[in-house]
Amino acid sequence: MPRLTKSQLFEKVERAITDSGWSILYLPPQVGNFRRIHIYKGEESHRLRIYIWNMTHGGGRARPHDEFRIQITGIDRFEAEIGGKTLILGWWDEVGVFAAFDFRKHTGALGASPSMQIREEFLRRAYQDGLALCNKGNKEIAVAVRPDLFVEYVRQAESLHGFGDSETDFEILDAVTKDPQAINDEDLMKVSQPRQVTVASVRRRIRDNSFRNRVLTAYAFRCAACGLQLELVEAAHIIPVSDERSTDETSNGVALCVLHHVALDRALIGLGEDYSVAVNNSEVRRLRDIRRDDGMDRFVKALRPLILLPPAVSDRPNTNYIRVGNKVRRWQQSKGAS
């Protein structure tokens, strides 16, 4: 398989960021062996200096047969991003995962023919589970990460690479990456105080992304309410996550475009137990009373009478979840927007 160009490699990073709902501001310079960007979402932002190379199989007579590596070319040392983070990345295009290495372990001169390694099993685990930590010894941790969890890696990079300092912390985080349900709050308290936030955040993000991926795949990345794709579709919880009865089962989810996801959360639309899509007439009247109902006719006309349903019956919305979700949102089924 041909290697990607530098531009194509940086596009992989940018796509991972924007697909996660973050925005990018490009910083000079935008040529050479690294890129500088500022990413932001809401009030959170990060300034990044990014180095990236293709990952290749590095196994041979003198190396483990399952080793992958990046061969560092074009630079003699990595530069720190002042006021931000420096990322050292590899990209395995055949599978579609990143490997990330700890900048703090590689701040000096690189020497002749420098490379960084990670075992294939961790790259494959990241493809399956989202994120995997490879303990390279000497307290150095390499992180394999799937694109949908790349921003979470960015947010927690320094902490994640530091988990080699504690065997207990590492074992608990490793268990979380394999199964976020395997670690409860009591287990979390065994983690050293500064790292509890990282473990909790990674656990939540892996769980959320599992739900998202399952729901979007079940609906073929198509809005159940209008049929739109265009990579504008999200996984919505039928029973809101704020309610203690909510679950991450696929049957408590429905794929909705951004517009209809917000409309569901605000109870402008709702799902009937017969899988119908209906408008909340009391909410329509409220919008008319405050003169914010422009476009309502077009909005109603775009709705399907019945939602698109996943082929697998087990993935379809659970009618009990629909009933509870409607009650939580105080939505009353009323077809049409008269």
N, C-alpha and C positions, 0 to 999 in steps of 0.2 A: 504494500500500500504506500503511495507516495507521501512524502513528508509535507506537512503544511508550511506555508511561508510564514514569516513573522506577522504580517498583516492578518493572515487567517487565524493564527494563534491568538492574537490580541482580540480578534472578533469573537472567539470562543469565550473569552473572559467577559467582554462587554455584553454578549448575549445572556450569559449566566446572570449578570447583574440586572439587566433590564427585565428579563423574564421573571425576576423575583420582585418586580414592582419598584425598583430603585432607579433614580435618574443619575445621569453622568454629565459632569462638566469636564471638558478636556483641558489639560494644563500643558504648557510648553515644557520641553520640546515634544513633538509627536513623530519624531524620526529616531533611528538608531536602535540600540539593543534593549531599550526599556521604554515604557510609557508612563506618564503621570496623569492621574485622573482624580477627580473629587466626586465621590458618590454620596447621594443624600436621599432621604425619605423622611418626610415630616421634619422633626427637629433633630434627627440623628444624621450625622455625616462622618465620612472618613476620607482622608487624603491618602492616596496610594501611589507608590512607585512599584511598577510591575515588571519583573523579568520572567520570561517564559521560553521554554524549548520543547521540541518534540520528545516524547519518551520512547526509548527503543529498548529492545531486549539486550541486556548486557551480560547474560550468562555465557560462560565459556569454560575452558579447562581450569582457569585460575579463579573463577567466580561461581557463585551458586547458580544452578541452572534456571531458577525461577526469578532471577534478578532483572529489574528494569531500572533504567537510569536516564538522566539528562546529561548530555555532554555539553559543558559550558564553553561557549565560544564568543569571541568578539569583545570580551572584557577581561581585565586583570584583577578586578575586585568589585564587590557590590557596594553601592552608595546608599546611605541612609536617607530616608525621606524625612526632612525636618518637619516636625509637627504632625507626622503621619506614620504610615506603616510601609515597610518594604517587603514585597512578596516575591518569593522564589518559587516558580511553578514549573511543572511539567504537564504535558497533555498527552494522554494515550487515546489516539483518535479511533482505533479499532473498537474500543469499548465505549469511549466517551466519558472519561473521568480525569480529574486533575490529581496531581501529587503536589504537595506543598512542603517546603523545607524551611527550617528555622533560620531566619536571617541572623539572629544573634549568635549562632554557632559558626557563622561564615563571614565574619567582618574583616578578616585580614586579607593579605595577598593570596590569590588563588593558586599560584604555582603553575606547573606545566600540566597540560591536558586534564583539567579538573572535571570531575563528574560527581553526581549525587545519586544515591541508589534507594530503591524501595522494593520490597518483595511483591511478586505478582498476586499473592493471595490477598493482600490488603487492597490492591486496586480492584480485584474482583468483589471483595466484600463491600467496598464503597459503591460499586455499581448496584449491588443487591440491597444494601442497607442504608446507603446515603453517605456514610462517613465511617472511616476506619483509621485507627491509630497504630502505626508501626513503630515499636520500640527498637531503636537501632543500637541501644547500649550507650554508655557514657552519658546517660540522661538526655539523649537526643531523640526526639519524637518527630517522625515524618507523618504527615496527614494525607490520606487519600480521601477525596471528596467528589461527590457527584455534582453536576452543575446546579441542580435545584437547591443544594445546601451550601453553595459557594459563598454567598453573602454571610451566612451564619459562621462559616469559617473565618471570613474577614473580621467579623465583629469580635470573635473570640480567639483570634490567632495566637497572641502572646500566651494566653492562658493554656490553650490546647497544647502548644509545644512545650509547656512547662510541666506537663503531667508525668514526665519521666522522673521527677524529683521524689515522688511518693508511690510506692507499690500499691497501697490501698486505694488511693485516688485513681490511679491508672486502671485498676481492676474494675472499679465501679463505673467509670466512664466507658470502659471497653464493653461492659455488660449492657450499658444504656444504648450504645451504638448498634448492638446486635438485636436488642429488644427493649424499646423504651418502657414497656410495661413490667419488665423484670425487676426494676428498682423502684421501691416505694419511698415515701418521705422519710421513713425511719432510716433506710439505707443511705439516703442522701445526707443525713446528719453525720454520717461517718466520714464524709469528705471534709478535708480541711476547709476552714471558713472561707478563705478568699476564692476557692474554686467551686463552692456550692452553687453560685449563680451560673457558672459556666455549665455544670452538669445539668442543672434544671433547664437552662435555655436550650441546650442541645437535645435533651429529652423531649421538650415541648415541640421543637422544630421538626425533629424526625417524625414524631407522632402526627403532627399537622400535615407534613408533606406526604406521609403514607396515606392519610385520608384524602388529600387532594389528588394524588396520583390515581388512587383506586376509583374515585368518583369520576374524574375526567375521562379515564380510560373506559369506564362502564358506559359513559354517554358519548363516546367517540369524539370528545372535545367539542361537543355541540350543545348549545343552550337548549335545555328541555322546554323552555317556554316559547322560544321563537325560532329555533333552528340555526342561529348564528354560530359561526366558528371564528375565523379571523384572529385566533389566539387572544380573544377578548373574553374568554370563558373562565369562570371560577367555580370552586367547589363550595357550595353553601350548605350549612347545617340546617336541617329541617327544624329540630329543636335547638334553639340558640345555645351556643357554648356557655353562655352565662348561666344557664339553667342546670341545676345539679342532675337532672334526668337526661341531659344530652350525652351522646356517645359518639365514638369515632367509627362506628359501623358504617359500611357503605350504604346501607338501607336508611341511615339517618342523613344522607346527603343527596343533593340534586345539583346537577351542573347548570349554571345560569350565567348569562353574559353579565358584564359589569352593571348595566342598567337594571336588569331584572333581579340581580342579587340585591342591590340597594332597595329596589321596590319591595322585595320580599321582606327584608329586614325592617322596613318602615311600614309594613302592613298595607301597602298600596295594592299589592296583589297577594294571593294566597293559593295554596293547593287544596283541592277538594279530595275527600277520601275516595272518590271515583276517578282520581288523577286528572280532574279538570283544572284549568287555570281560570281564576275568577278575579275580578276587581272588587275592592272594598268600596262600596258606594258611599259609606259614611266619610271615608277619607277623600273621595272625589268631591263630595259636597263641601267639605272643609276647604279644599283647595280652591273651589269656585268662590266660596265666600270671601277668601282673601285675595282673589284674582290672580292665582298662580296655577291656573289649569290649562294654560296654552299648550297645545300639542296633545291633549288628552285623547282626542278622537284617533289620532295616528298611533298613539301608544296602545290603545285598546285593540285597534285593528291588527296590529302586529302580533298579538298574542295568539297562540294556538288554542283551540278548544280543549285539547287534551295534551298533557306533556308527553314529550318523547320518552320512551321507556327503554332501559337497558335490556338486551337479549336475555340475560340471566335473571330469573325470577328473584333470586336471593339478593340481587343488587338493587332491585326496585324499591321505591320509598315504602317504608312500613306504614300501614294505615294508622296504626296507633301513634307512631311518631308524628304523622301529619296532624292527628287530632290534638295531641299535646302541644305541638308547635303553634297551631292556630290559637289555642287557648292562651299560651304565653304571650303571643303578639296581640291578643284581643281582636283577632280577625274574624269577621263574620262573612260566611260564604254568601255571595249575592252576585249572580252572573249579570254582565252588562254594566254599563256606566251611565245609567239614565240620569 
